[in-house]
Amino acid sequence: MDYSQHKQIDFRRKFLKLFGAEIRLSDAHTEEALGIIKMKAWKLREDIRLYRDDSLQQELLRISARQIIDFGATYDVFDSAQGQPLFSLRRKGLKSTFVRDHWDLLDAHGGVFGNVQETSSGLALARRWLEVLPFGDIIALIFAFVPQTYTISTSDGQGGLALAGTIIHRKNPVIVKMHLDTTQAQATLDPRVCLSASALLSVIDAAKNN
């Protein structure tokens, strides 16, 4: 599967689904099916597997957590056909918990080559802290349906970062969707990086609701 040919990809799952969930990937314009992530239970210490289709016969990528505790976890991404490590995503625990979601992108040797970061610091802070107030559960439910946006950035070769893609996370009472968009990318990046980041964020969100 050549994901570089698909500049906008949707990751969809049903909002209310008990005893596990599934995430379906499709081209945002043509609705061509591009893969499926399916697990019986959302446990982040287990591997996340991306398959080509519902048959689950062709595994494309595997995302595996190094630690059981995910406060500052690192997830390694493997090419399933070759069995070789490609890159990793490392969560910045304190920043992600108390400020806004932030992940470092690491190459196969552990070097940082970019990041995935929630864009609106004000909205991110509101999501994290308003729910501790009276009626916090209601506030948290309202914010659950406010879109979240992430940027995927990579090194520009001059000490700075260049945009490689954006992720928009939307919910409604029926469908949860991560929309990956690389049409405005300023730098070329292995499409599996953006794909894996979107898949991981989708799984983590699913885990919060199971």
N, C-alpha and C positions, 0 to 999 in steps of 0.2 A: 504494500500500500504506500503510495507516494503522497504524503500529506502536504507536501509543498505546493501542490496544485489546488489546495483548498484554503483560501484566505480567510474565510469566516466559517467557523464550526460551532454548532450548538451541542451542548452536553445537557441532556434532559433526563429528569427522573420525576416520578409521581411524588407529590408532597406528602400525602398520607398513604403509607404502605407499611404494614406490619411485617415483622419477621424477615428482615432483609430488604434489599432494594436492588434496582438495576439502573444503570446510567447508559443512555443510548446516544451515540454520536451521529451527527448528520451534517451535511453541507447546508449552511443557512439559506442558500438561494435555491438550490435544486432539490433539497431534501434527500439527496442520495445518502443511504446508510453507510457510515464509515467505521462502525465498530460498536462494541458493547462492553461495559464493565459490569460484571455480575458476581455477587457474593451472597452467601446464605445469611451472614451476619456481619455487621460493620464493626470490625475490631481492627484498630489501626496497627496492632502489632502483627497482623496477618498480611500476607502479600496482596497487593492490588494488581489485578491482571486485566489487560486490555486485549480483547479478542476481535477478530475480523468480523464475525457475524454470530447469529444466534446458535449456530451449531457448536460453538466453543471449541472447534477443532484446530483453528489457526490462532495461536497466541502471538501477539505482536510485541507487547512490552510488559515488563514486570517491574513494579515499584515496591521495594522492600524496606521496612523500617529497621534501623539498626538497634533501637531501644524499644522497650515496652512502654516506658513513660514518655509521653509526647510533648512535654513542656518545652524542650529545646531539641526536638528529635531531628535526626538526619534520615532522609529517605534516598536510597540508591536506586537508580533507574538502569535496567538491563535490557539489552536487545535479546528478545526471547529466542530468536532463531540461532543466534551465534553464542548466546549465553555469556556475553561479555558486558562489563559495566560501561555505561556511557557517560553519566554525569550524576550529580546528587543535588538534592534540595535540602537546605539546612534552615530550620526555623530559628529566628532570633527570639528566644523565649520571653525575656522580660519586655522587650519592645512590643512583641505581638500581643502579650497579655494585657499590658497596661496602656499602650499608646495606639498603635495600629499594626496590622498584620505585616510582617516582613520576613522574607526568605532569601537567603543567599543561594546563588547558583554556583556549584563547584564542578570543576572538570574531573576527569578520572583520576587525577593525581592530587586532588584536594585543593587546587587553586581556585580562588573566587574569580568568576568571569562575568558576573552580573547579579541581578536580584529581581524578586517579585515583591511588589509593595502595594498596599492599599493606598489609594490616592488622597482621599479626603480625611485629613487628620482630625478636623472638627467633628465630622460625622462618626468617625471611628471611635473617638473619645466618648461621644454620646452613647453609642451602642454599648460600650463597656461599663459606663458609670451611672447612667440614669436609672438602670434597672435596680440599683441598690436603694433607690428612693421609695417612699410609699407608693403603692400601685405600680411597683417596678415591673411586675410580670406583664401587666397590660402595656406598659411602655415598651418593654422588650418585644412583645408581639407586634406592636405597630412598626417598630424599627426593622423587624424581620422582613417586612415587605417593601422596605426602602432599598433601591438598588445599591449594591456595592461595586466599586470599580477598582481594578488593579492594573498596574503597569508591569510589563516584563521588559527589563532593560539589560543590555549587555555592554561590555567595554567597547569604547570607540577607538581604542588604540592610542589615545592621547591623554589618558588619565581621567577621562570622563565617561559618561554613560550615554548610550543611544537607545531609542525606543525600538523594541523588537515586536511588541504586541500589546494588546489590552484585553482584559477580561472583565465582562460586566455580569454581575450575579443578580438575577431577578427571581422573585418568588411571587406566586399567587396561590390561592387555596387549593389549586389542582396540580400545578406544574412548578418545579424548580429548574431554572436554566442558567448555565454558565455559557456565555457567548464569547468565544475567542475570535478576535479580529486582528489580523496582521496586515491589513491593507495600507496602513499608514506607517509601516515599519521603516525606520531609518538605517537599520543594519540587518544583514543577513545572519540568521541563526538557524541551527538545526531545528526543523519543524517539530521534532520530538520533544524539544525542551518546552516549548509553549504548550504542546499537547499534554505533556506530563504534568506541568504546573496546573493546568485547568482540571485534569483528572484528579489530582491530589486534593485540590480545593473542593471539588465536588464531593469526594469521598468524606473529607473531614466534615463538611456541612451535613452530609447524610448521617454521619456518626452522632452528631449533636442531637438529632431528632429521632434516635432509636434507642 
